Amino acid sequence: MRTRAVITVLSTLLLVLLGVPATAQAGGAAPFPEVLPLPDGFQPEGIATGPGPVAYFGSRATGDIYRADLRTGKGRIISKGPGTPSLGLKTDGRGRLFVSGGTAGNARVVDIRTGEVIRSYTLATGASFVNDVVLTGRAAWFTDSANPVLYRLPLGRHGSLPDEALPLPLTGDIVYGAGVNANGIAETPDGRSLLIVQSNTGTLFRVNPATGVTTRVELGGETLTNGDGLLLIGRTLYVVQNRLNTVAVIHLSRDGSSGRVVDRLTDPDFDVPTTVGAFGDRLYLPNARFTTTPTPATPYTAVSVPRR
């Protein structure tokens, strides 16, 4: 009995160190909650997970940033917003959160320890919708759903932030039209190009980060209607299809030029999820509830589903 107890403790410690949600020893129930409550009236849109078992959510109403402990589901507002949206989010290993500013046409970088804004950048001065962000080894890239352009924040030595953002006009196969255009953004598996999904056409594009030339990703006739947040893990791309309450699972070629939809995930607790993060063997998605009229008392949640 003593040996078995020691093995159990060591196994649990190993899972914790690896950042994997361990299965409870008694009864086989997962200790991480599958539904996380968010503040009433919060209107979540973006999510960033990590470092560690935490998730950050942005409010499209106020720009507040909420941090939740994935082990308990409890959390708090760590950064008060500017009264404009906080949409796509990404954290880095330096304690920073990169935030897409939506209709404000800006981006900001927040210290996740203090909640203070480290830097703020004006990306567009006219009508715009800065929607999502991805971090690569050398830059933070932001999409604009209203204008055919990506914005790049080049990162210097030790991740130093630039003085200004650099626009990269999009050309090639993508054609902007009415509605939400370029939305979610990710890297290709080989790290040489970017991927963006166009929500109003359901099309996935590969982008040359040096030229802005876009080419359509061949998906064997599949479309990604209402495509929103993207998450790449290895060669698997998760595409949130918000109003369809679905996550498309795509196996990509290394260069991202083609892919195959291998699964579609859904859950009874989905209520128009918009973006997706991952921790351990699970995906986490905030319910934006676009089909529900928001009020200060409207409840909001994030949902956890197994990663496949």
Phi and psi in degrees as a GROMACS rama.xvg file:
@    title "Ramachandran Plot"
@    xaxis  label "Phi"
@    yaxis  label "Psi"
@TYPE xy
-63.7765  -41.6431  ARG-2
-62.6262  -42.4526  THR-3
-62.964  -40.183  ARG-4
-64.5897  -41.4092  ALA-5
-62.406  -43.2547  VAL-6
-62.5681  -41.6664  ILE-7
-60.9257  -44.7207  THR-8
-63.6022  -44.8544  VAL-9
-63.8787  -39.7752  LEU-10
-64.2874  -42.3464  SER-11
-63.3003  -43.0798  THR-12
-62.0596  -39.5735  LEU-13
-63.3523  -43.4093  LEU-14
-62.2553  -39.6602  LEU-15
-63.3596  -44.5296  VAL-16
-63.6653  -32.8467  LEU-17
-81.3348  -6.9586  LEU-18
74.5632  25.141  GLY-19
-103.44  128.593  VAL-20
-61.8499  112.386  PRO-21
-75.7009  150.878  ALA-22
-82.9943  134.85  THR-23
-59.9449  139.542  ALA-24
-69.3123  -34.4976  GLN-25
-96.3733  118.366  ALA-26
83.8018  -11.5793  GLY-27
73.2304  17.1207  GLY-28
-87.581  137.772  ALA-29
-69.4826  133.186  ALA-30
-76.4865  -17.9817  PRO-31
-86.2639  129.405  PHE-32
-65.3552  146.718  PRO-33
-86.7508  -21.3085  GLU-34
-126.748  125.206  VAL-35
-107.443  125.203  LEU-36
-73.8202  138.997  PRO-37
-113.648  164.051  LEU-38
-59.3642  141.396  PRO-39
-57.6596  138.69  ASP-40
75.2394  7.08226  GLY-41
-69.4513  -35.1251  PHE-42
55.2845  67.9597  GLN-43
-71.4373  154.788  PRO-44
-139.685  -53.6402  GLU-45
-100.605  160.43  GLY-46
-143.84  143.213  ILE-47
-135.777  134.911  ALA-48
-110.893  146.584  THR-49
80.4688  173.984  GLY-50
-65.2577  142.663  PRO-51
82.3413  -175.778  GLY-52
-80.6179  59.4785  PRO-53
-133.424  156.619  VAL-54
-133.409  146.419  ALA-55
-114.608  135.012  TYR-56
-123.566  140.581  PHE-57
-107.201  144.093  GLY-58
-95.0397  126.851  SER-59
-77.3849  -10.0564  ARG-60
-88.0489  -49.8177  ALA-61
-116.273  -17.6729  THR-62
85.1935  3.48772  GLY-63
-60.1367  150.268  ASP-64
-113.143  125.434  ILE-65
-113.067  132.356  TYR-66
-110.019  129.756  ARG-67
-119.067  141.032  ALA-68
-84.628  117.344  ASP-69
-68.9673  -18.7206  LEU-70
-76.9212  -30.7386  ARG-71
-119.018  -21.3358  THR-72
83.2798  -3.8846  GLY-73
-85.4762  153.567  LYS-74
-166.662  -173.331  GLY-75
-161.172  161.401  ARG-76
-72.0832  124.708  ILE-77
-106.234  -15.2291  ILE-78
-148.219  121.172  SER-79
-74.6624  136.75  LYS-80
-81.1372  169.631  GLY-81
-86.37  4.92201  PRO-82
91.0808  1.89974  GLY-83
-120.842  166.838  THR-84
-65.6136  151.479  PRO-85
-117.772  110.361  SER-86
-105.773  -110.884  LEU-87
-60.3759  140.485  GLY-88
-132.525  149.197  LEU-89
-149.049  139.215  LYS-90
-103.169  153.063  THR-91
-116.678  -176.715  ASP-92
-83.8079  8.316  GLY-93
-111.208  18.3977  ARG-94
74.1912  30.2713  GLY-95
-122.023  145.828  ARG-96
-117.659  123.051  LEU-97
-95.5346  128.428  PHE-98
-123.957  130.416  VAL-99
-87.5674  133.561  SER-100
-96.757  8.75637  GLY-101
57.265  -129.535  GLY-102
-68.132  -13.6698  THR-103
-73.4667  -13.1922  ALA-104
67.8335  26.7029  GLY-105
-134.857  179.025  ASN-106
-141.099  151.438  ALA-107
-140.985  159.251  ARG-108
-119.752  122.548  VAL-109
-112.369  138.925  VAL-110
-78.117  115.431  ASP-111
-73.8606  -12.0298  ILE-112
-82.2948  -39.3819  ARG-113
-109.643  -19.6115  THR-114
81.8005  -0.429086  GLY-115
-76.2612  147.603  GLU-116
-80.7767  118.846  VAL-117
-77.3533  -48.7805  ILE-118
-146.456  151.111  ARG-119
-129.93  141.824  SER-120
-128.643  131.781  TYR-121
-84.1548  118.579  THR-122
-98.1827  -35.1669  LEU-123
-143.102  146.54  ALA-124
-105.516  -17.7989  THR-125
-100.517  -158.253  GLY-126
-61.3512  132.249  ALA-127
-158.819  168.32  SER-128
-149.845  85.6611  PHE-129
-74.4265  109.3  VAL-130
-104.248  -45.0484  ASN-131
-145.998  168.92  ASP-132
-145.906  146.503  VAL-133
-133.757  145.107  VAL-134
-103.482  127.665  LEU-135
-109.816  -175.491  THR-136
-65.2773  -24.0038  GLY-137
-122.546  -3.4879  ARG-138
-161.979  162.14  ALA-139
-107.641  129.704  ALA-140
-115.244  134.209  TRP-141
-121.147  139.661  PHE-142
-92.2578  159.034  THR-143
-130.586  112.382  ASP-144
-74.9237  -10.9654  SER-145
-104.017  -19.8084  ALA-146
-132.083  138.46  ASN-147
-76.6644  74.3777  PRO-148
-155.249  146.623  VAL-149
-107.138  152.087  LEU-150
-115.007  133.221  TYR-151
-116.308  128.707  ARG-152
-103.021  100.74  LEU-153
-68.9744  130.22  PRO-154
-97.932  131.309  LEU-155
-89.2836  -160.504  GLY-156
-60.354  136.325  ARG-157
58.363  27.5752  HIS-158
76.0769  18.3006  GLY-159
-60.6055  143.902  SER-160
-85.6496  146.702  LEU-161
-81.4334  173.103  PRO-162
-80.1936  -28.537  ASP-163
-151.388  163.548  GLU-164
-89.2147  154.756  ALA-165
-116.778  124.509  LEU-166
-79.5857  146.38  PRO-167
-128.982  102.173  LEU-168
-61.7472  142.344  PRO-169
-94.867  130.826  LEU-170
-130.205  -174.85  THR-171
89.6322  -136.514  GLY-172
-72.5689  -29.6415  ASP-173
-72.107  135.172  ILE-174
-128.687  119.249  VAL-175
-75.0347  141.977  TYR-176
-139.541  -162.607  GLY-177
-68.2082  147.673  ALA-178
94.5905  -159.902  GLY-179
-87.447  120.386  VAL-180
-95.0257  -120.322  ASN-181
-59.504  129.716  ALA-182
-126.323  -98.6973  ASN-183
-67.3973  154.426  GLY-184
-143.004  143.203  ILE-185
-151.998  171.713  ALA-186
-87.5866  159.54  GLU-187
-77.0069  160.093  THR-188
-56.2472  -32.469  PRO-189
-83.8782  -3.10872  ASP-190
73.9302  7.90109  GLY-191
-94.9095  -18.2008  ARG-192
-136.952  175.369  SER-193
-114.231  157.74  LEU-194
-120.839  136.514  LEU-195
-133.814  146.322  ILE-196
-109.712  135.9  VAL-197
-98.0205  112.523  GLN-198
-63.804  -43.1197  SER-199
-74.0808  -17.5385  ASN-200
-112.187  -13.2471  THR-201
69.7394  27.7739  GLY-202
-108.589  139.948  THR-203
-101.965  134.298  LEU-204
-125.058  148.106  PHE-205
-100.684  137.611  ARG-206
-119.772  130.297  VAL-207
-76.7005  115.374  ASN-208
-71.7517  -9.76364  PRO-209
-90.7424  -30.8601  ALA-210
-117.816  -21.4908  THR-211
83.0664  1.95208  GLY-212
-70.8029  129.841  VAL-213
-107.644  144.648  THR-214
-132.603  141.009  THR-215
-68.8421  135.017  ARG-216
-83.1231  127.707  VAL-217
-77.5308  117.419  GLU-218
-117.94  22.6807  LEU-219
64.564  33.1425  GLY-220
90.7772  -7.42459  GLY-221
-74.2033  146.357  GLU-222
-120.05  157.781  THR-223
-117.856  60.7197  LEU-224
-53.4157  134.489  THR-225
60.6288  29.8831  ASN-226
-59.7077  134.901  GLY-227
-130.779  -113.987  ASP-228
-67.8272  146.3  GLY-229
-118.249  146.361  LEU-230
-143.125  123.299  LEU-231
-104.67  127.411  LEU-232
-130.03  109.675  ILE-233
65.4745  -120.757  GLY-234
-109.085  15.0413  ARG-235
-102.696  124.658  THR-236
-108.224  124.835  LEU-237
-99.0526  126.683  TYR-238
-120.176  115.612  VAL-239
-78.5562  125.546  VAL-240
-107.001  91.224  GLN-241
-54.438  -63.1638  ASN-242
-73.2025  -10.0242  ARG-243
-89.7792  -3.49688  LEU-244
52.2699  46.6499  ASN-245
-141.22  149.13  THR-246
-119.739  116.516  VAL-247
-80.7335  134.795  ALA-248
-109.494  116.941  VAL-249
-119.859  129.554  ILE-250
-92.6719  118.157  HIS-251
-100.416  153.669  LEU-252
-68.2855  162.567  SER-253
-60.9283  -36.761  ARG-254
-88.0528  -1.90316  ASP-255
75.8694  10.7404  GLY-256
-79.1176  -17.9899  SER-257
-150.032  162.672  SER-258
-164.562  171.473  GLY-259
-136.645  126.707  ARG-260
-72.2007  116.482  VAL-261
-105.538  -12.886  VAL-262
-166.346  161.505  ASP-263
-136.233  126.333  ARG-264
-101.426  142.345  LEU-265
-147.169  169.785  THR-266
-156.199  143.504  ASP-267
-59.6068  -22.626  PRO-268
-87.4989  -4.30529  ASP-269
-66.1778  136.009  PHE-270
-143.052  74.08  ASP-271
59.0157  68.1262  VAL-272
-71.5516  148.474  PRO-273
-115.227  -43.2282  THR-274
-134.125  172.503  THR-275
-144.665  138.228  VAL-276
-128.139  171.772  GLY-277
-136.397  146.573  ALA-278
-146.864  127.98  PHE-279
59.3911  -128.943  GLY-280
-101.679  23.3121  ASP-281
-131.438  152.776  ARG-282
-102.684  147.935  LEU-283
-125.84  130.775  TYR-284
-136.07  127.445  LEU-285
-78.7498  137.876  PRO-286
-86.405  109.536  ASN-287
-77.4124  -24.8343  ALA-288
56.3445  47.0051  ARG-289
-59.6634  -24.6141  PHE-290
-88.4444  3.26104  THR-291
-112.236  129.305  THR-292
-64.153  120.636  THR-293
-75.5293  139.93  PRO-294
-135.691  167.397  THR-295
-59.9459  -19.8423  PRO-296
-102.967  0.863659  ALA-297
-65.7691  127.107  THR-298
-79.4688  147.172  PRO-299
-134.613  152.982  TYR-300
-142.114  167.016  THR-301
-120.167  148.379  ALA-302
-120.425  140.231  VAL-303
-110.39  131.942  SER-304
-132.271  153.827  VAL-305
-61.825  141.167  PRO-306
-85.3077  130.701  ARG-307
